[in-house]
């Protein structure tokens, strides 16, 4: 691993920082970045988010700070580049598909709420799910059930379960934490999900460069037991619910919700744009759970058929190939359109809503997503400007200079992936950058390649969970109608705890050959003990709440519906 030399070439006012490595993880190629200025955009964006809670402005200033560096500190050209970068993010077919799918899914949820279907679901399960423990567990299970797509899991489980969790006095901060950790965590770990094709594709390209002929999908499957952070973070959700203990800012949020009925704190700004009243079912209509279940089941069936047909069907070589070939976003867009159409037809046939009411509900669902879409676009812009500045390359090179021994390489790559994903807000981008560096390094120094692979994939997920500019974190705040920074602040202590256990109990032993079938149980025991020792009770009995009652609009503290 050779040393670094930082060169400054000055030409008038132009300053270009170049870092050259004689030898690096990927066999000696040049890695360019702008030195410390490379980390300016994430520092500015995240710092302003925390300090001001002005989310859109913070991201815009973060993009501008990076564009300013790229424009040789010319403020006019920096502003122009900021606008260009922000607009260019939508030129990506994938990004545009995400925007369209998210908007359409918001429209469907608007109809499900207005039709009384969502409320019918709550009425159906409230007799069985009548306390906070059961409410948290059922929410996590729903998120896991929707494992095939993290966006779908987060948006649906958060929006659908919110009326129930409000009644059970579960804070919006806790709801957003559950859907974020369970939804994104399971999608990142499941053998079949929208993450699978991407991860297998990157793995296949990297192992081919180092002469490994094994199936990329088999290598992917072998790495699952080494996804320690994903495993421990999902387990943490259930342990918190089962023990009814919380710590850090989440304890105060849960105590507030349970004792006062305020599921969001005074002065908080739920990340949604439409009030509950806009989605309330008209008085006197039947609240039928079937008006929720049928469209959602339709969505699942349409998605399954779409993936099968788009991925080549019977001619494909298996599930992995189908997922790899399928147009995932195109399939999901069609599925949500079909589900929306079925929902509209059902409501008209039952004379529950008129056509204009259905259209209004659908439109309101779209409106409720607009702010979130703006935030996501600017988050993409931060990631784009970070790419141009070489932010990830700077972080990688700084940490590689620490010269990790073979046994510590999984631990080191986990830390690298965590930091890059936190700074850029993108897990997939982190995987695409770090894997081509980490796997050849592991191969060349005879370190555990599978443990190193798991470290990169799960480390990217950790950073994505903690960063306020991450798409999944933004969507979780939106779906739960939580204040975005309250979600971030309450989730970080739990994510850091799971990450620390992953690093110490998982990756350090794994780097020295300890089986994950030993480290996983050990990590789960440590997680349970930490919650037991550090957490404080947040159940009804401990906080003196004798029974739960329906919360009226004022008790819910004017929460948002989507």
N, C-alpha and C positions, 0 to 999 in steps of 0.2 A: 504494500500500500504506500506509495511514496509521499513525499511532503507536498505542501501547497506553496505557490508563489502568486501573490496578488499584484497584477500589473496595472498601472494607470497610464493611459495615453491621452494627452491633452492636446486638443486641436481647437484653438480659439476658446469657446465656452463649452465645447463638447467634452464630456468626461465619460469614458467608457471603462467599466471595471471588468477585467477578465481574470478568471481563475484557471490556471493550467495545472493539471495533475500529470506527473510523469507516468503514474500507474494508479489506476483506480479499480473499483469493483468490476467495471465492465471491460477491463483489459486495456486501459490507456487512452480512451478517447477524450477530447477536450470538452470541458464543461464550462459554459459561460454564464456569468451572472453579474449583478451590479453591486456586489459586496453587501454591506449592511443595508444599503438602500433597497435591496431585494425584498426585505421583510417589512418595508414601510407600509404597503397597502393593508396587509392583515392587522398590523399593529394599530394603525389609524382606525380602520373599520371596527375592529373588535373593541378597542379602547373607547371609541366614541359611543358604540352601542351600550356599553356598560355604564359610562359616565352620564350620557344624556338621555338614553332610552328613545332617541329619535332614530328609528331604524333605517328608514329610507335615506335620510340625510347622511347618516353615518356611513352607509355603504357607498353612497355617491362620492363623499369626500375621500373614502378609501380608494375608490377607482381613480379619482382625480389625482390623488397623491402619486399613484403609480404612473399615470399618464404624464404627469408633470416631469417625472424622472426620464421617461422615454422620449419626451419632447424637449430635452435639454433645458428644462426649467423655464420654458416659455409658457406663461399662463394661458395665453389665447390658444396656442396650439395644444396645450394640455387639455383645455376644455373641449376642443374639437375632437381630440383623440378619445376623451372620456365618452362622448356621445357616440362616436363610431364604434368603440368597443362594446358599449351597452347594446347598440342596435345589432351589431354583428352576431351577438350570442343567439339571436332569434333566427339567424340565417342557417344555423345547424338544423338539419332535418330532425335529429333526435330531440333537441331542445324545443323546437316548435311543436313536435308531437306531445311532449310532456305538458306544455302549456294548454294545448287543445284538450288533451285527456283530462287534465285537472279541472279545467273549466266545465267540461261536460259532466264530470262526476259531481261537481258542485251543483249543477243544474238538477241532476237526478236526486241528490240528497234534498234539495229544496222541495221537490215534488213529494218525496217520501215523508217529509216533515209536514207539509201542508195537507196531505191526504189523511193524516191521522195514523198512517201505518207505523211510523216510528213510535208514536205514543201508544199505539196498540201493542207493540212489542214490549214496551216498558210495563204496561198493565199486565201483560201475560206472565212476565218473569218476576214481578215485584214481590209476589207472595213467596217465591222460592229464594230469591236473592234479596234478603231483607236486612242485611247488615253490611258494613264496610268491607269486611273480610271477603265475603262472597262476591260483592260488587267488584272488587279489585281482581279477584281470581277470574271471574267470568269475562271481564274486559281483556285480561291478558290472554285467555284462551281464545277469544274471538280474534285477537290480533294474530295469534299463532296460526289459527285456522286459515287465515288469508295469507299464507306464507308465500304464495307464488309471485306476489308483487308488493314491494314495501310501500309504494304510494297508495295503492288500493287499501292495504291493511291499515295504514295510519289514518287515512281520511275517513274510511267507512267505520272502523271501530271507534274512533274518537267521536265522530258526529253522531253515530247511532247510540252509543252508550252514554253520552253526556246527559240526556234527561234522567236516566236511571242513577248515574253517579251523583247528580245534583240532589236528587231525592234522598240519597243515602248520605249526603253531606261529605262526599269525597271531594277534596279540593281539585280545582281545575289544574293546578300544578301537578298533583299526583296523577290525574288522568293523562295529561300530556306526557309525563314520564313513562307511564305504563305502555301507551301506544307507541312511543318512540323506541323504547328499549326492546319491547317484545316484537313489534312489527318489523323494524329494520334489522334487529338482531337475528330473527329467524330467517328472513329473506337472505341475509348474508351467509347463513350457515346451511340452509336446506340443500339437499342434493338436487332439487329441482326448484328453480325460481327464476325471476327475470335477471338475477345476478349471475346465474350459472353460466349462461352462454358467454357473457363477457369475461368472467374469470377463467373459464376453460380456454377461451381464445387466447388470452394473454399468456397463460401457462404454456399452451402449445407452442406459441412462437418462441418463448424463452428457452424451453427445454430442447427445442430443435437446434438452437444455436450452440448448445454445449454437448450435442451428440447423444442425447437421451432419446430413445425410440419408444418409450412406454406411452400408452394412451394418456393424453392430457386429462381426460375425464377421470381415469383411474387415479392419477396423481392428485387431482382435485379432491376426490373422495378420501384419499389417504390423509389429506390435510385437515379434514373436518375435526378429528379428535384434538388437533392442535389449535383450534380456534378458541383459545381459552377465554378471551374477553367476551366473545359472543355467548359462550356457554355460561359463564359466570354472571354476566349482566342479565340474561334471561332468568336464571335461577334466582338472582337477587330480587327480581320483581315478585316472585312467588314467596320467597322467604320473608320479605317485608310485609306482604299481605298476611301470611300465616301467623307471624309473630305479632302483628299489629304494633310494630315498633318503627319509629322513624328517628332520624337524626339530622342535624344541620338545619338549614332553612326549611326543609320539607316538614320537619316536626312542627314548626310554628304555623305553616300553611295548613296542615291537617288539624292541628288543635283549633285554629281559627274557624275552619269550616265546620268542625263537629260541634263546637260549643256555641257558635253564633249563627250558623247557617250561611255564612258568607263564603261561597265557594271561590271567590276571588277577593283579593284584599281591597280595601278602600283606596281609590285613586288609581287602581290598575287599569290598563287599557287592553281589553281582550283583542286578540288579533283576528278581527272579523269586522265586516262592515254593515251587517244587517241585524236588527234587533230581533229578539224572540217573537215579538208581536207579528212581524212580517211572515213568520213561518207557522204561526199558531193555526191549528185546524179550525175551520168555521164552526160556530156553535151548532150543536145538534146533530152533527154527522157521526156515523158509527166509526169507532176507533178500532179498525180491524188489523190485526197483525199480519194477515194474509196480504194486505196491500203493501207490506214491507217485504215479506218473505218471497213472494212470487217474482217481483222484479229483480231482487238480489240473486235468487236461484237462476233466473234467466240470464243474468250477467255471467254467472259462473259457467253455465252450460255453453253459452255463446263463446266465451273465452276459450274453453277447452276445445270446442270444435274448431274455432279459429286457429288456435295454435297447431292443432293436428293437420289441418288443411294447408295452412301457410308454411308449415315446416316440412312438407313433403309427404305426410301421411304414411301409408304402408310402405312406400318406397324408401323411406328414411331408415337409417341404421340403428334406430333406438331413440329413447327419450332425449338423450343429450343432443343428438343430431337434429331432432325436431326443434328443440329449443334454440339451437344455434342458427338454424335456417329461418325460423319464423320471424315475421315482422311483428315484434312484440307490441310496440305502441299502436301500430295499425290495427292489430287484433283487439286490443283493449278499447280503442276508440269505437270500433264497430260494436263491440259487446255492450258498451255503455249506451250507445245510441239505440240498440235493440231493446235493452232493458228499459230505457226511458219511454220508448214507444209502447211497450207492453204495459207499463205503469199508466200511461195516459189513456190507453184503450180501456183498461180495467176501471179506472175512475169514471170515465164517461159512461161505461156500461152500467155501473152501479149508481149513477147519477149523484156521486159524492161531490165532484167538482165539475164546473163548466169549463169549456175550452179556454176561455180567457183567464180563468183562475189558474189553470194548469200552466199556461204560458207565463203568467205573472210569477208563479212559484218557481218555475224553471229559470226565469230571468233574474229573480232575486238570488237564486243559488249561484248564478254566474257572478252577480255583483259582489256577493260575499267573498268571492275568491280573488277579486281583482287586486286588492292590496297585497295579498300573498304572492300573486304572480309577479307584481312589480318588485317585491323583495327578492324573489327567486332569480329574476332576470339580473338584478344588480349583484346578487351573490355570484352568479355565473360570470359577470363582468369582473368582479374581484379576482375570481379564479383565472380568468383570461389574462388580466394584466399581470398577475403573479407568474403566469407561464412565460410571458414576454420578458419579465424581469429576472427569470431564473430563480424564483423564490425556493422552490423545492430542491433545485440543484445546490443552492447555497447551503441549505440545511443539511442535505445529504453529505456534502463535502466536509462541512464542519464536524459532523459526527463521525464520519469515516476516519478522520484524522486521529480519532481516539484509539485506533488500532485494536479492535475487539479480538480477543483470542477465539479460536474455533468454537469452543464450548459456550462462549458468550455471544456468538453471532445472532442466534434467534432473539435474545434479549435486546441486543443493539438494534436490530432491524425493527423490532416492535416499537422501540422508542422513536426511531426515525419516522416510521409510518404514522405514529400517533401525532407527532409534531407537525408533519407536513399536512395531514388531513385537517388538523385543527386550524392551521394557518390559512389553508386554501378553501376549506369547507367542502372538499370533494373527496369521497372515498375511492371512486373508480379512477380518478386522475392520479391519486396517490399510488394505487395498485399498478397502474400502467407505467409509472415512472420508477418505482422502487424495485419491482420484481425483476426487470432486466439487469439491475445492478446487484441485487441481493443473491439471486439463485446462482449466477456464475461464480460469485464470491464464495458461496457455500461449497460449490462443487470443487473449486480450485484449492481450498484449504481443508477439504475433507470434513466440513461441518455438516450437521444434519440439515439436508435440503428440505425435507418435509416439515420439520419444525420451523425452519426459516420461512418457508412458504406460508404456513399458518400464521406466523408472526406478522408478516406483511399484510395479509388479508384481514386479520382481526384487528391489527393496529390501525389500519385505515378506517375501520368501523368505529373504533373508540374516538378518534379525532373527529369523525363525522358526528358522533353523538354529542360531543361537548361544544362544538363550535357554534356560536350564534349566527354564523353566516352559512350554515349547512342547510341544504334543502329539506332533509328529513326533520331537522329540528324546527324549521319554519313551518312545515306542514303539520307537525304535531301541535304546535301552538295554535295554528288555525283550526285544526279539527277539534281540539279541546276547548276552543275559545278562551285560551289562557293568555295572560300577558306574556309576551315573548321572552323578555329578559327574566321574568319571574320563573318561567320554565327552565331557562338556561341555568340560573343561579341555584335552583332547587335540585336540578338533575346532576350537576357537576360533582358534588360530593359522593353520590352513589356511583357514578361512572368512574371517578378516580379510585374509589375503593375496589371496585371490580378489576380495574386496570392494575392496581398495585398487587392484588392477589394473583392476577394473571402473570405478571412479570416475575414475582418472587417465587411463587409456588408452582407456576406453570413453565415459563420459558427458560429460567435458569436451570432447573433440573432437566428439562427436556433437552437442552443443549449438551448435557453430559450423559444423555442416553437413558434417562428415566422414562418409563412408559407413561403415556397419558392416562392409562387406566389406573395408575397410582396417583398422578398429580391432580386429575379431575376430582376424585373423591376427597383428596386432601384439601383442595381449594374450596370445595363445597362446604366442608366442615369449618374451615377458617371463616368463610363468609357468614355462616350461621352464627358462629361464636362472636364475630365482630358486631353483627346486628344485635345480638343478645346483650353484649356488654356496653355498646355505645348508644344503641337506640333507646328511646323513651316510649312508653306505652301510649298509643293513640286510639285505643278502643273506647267504645261507648261507656263501659263501666268505669274505666280508669279516669276518664275525664268528666264523670258525673252526668252523662247524658242518658236518661232513663229510656227514652224511646225516640225513634226517628219519625218526623212528620213531613208531609208534603211542604215544600218550600214555595212560597208565593214569589212573584216577580221581584219584590223588594228584597226578600231574603236572599235570592240568588244574586242580588247586587247588580241588577240590570245586565246579566250576562248575555252574550251573543249566542245565536243559534248555530251558525256555521263558522 
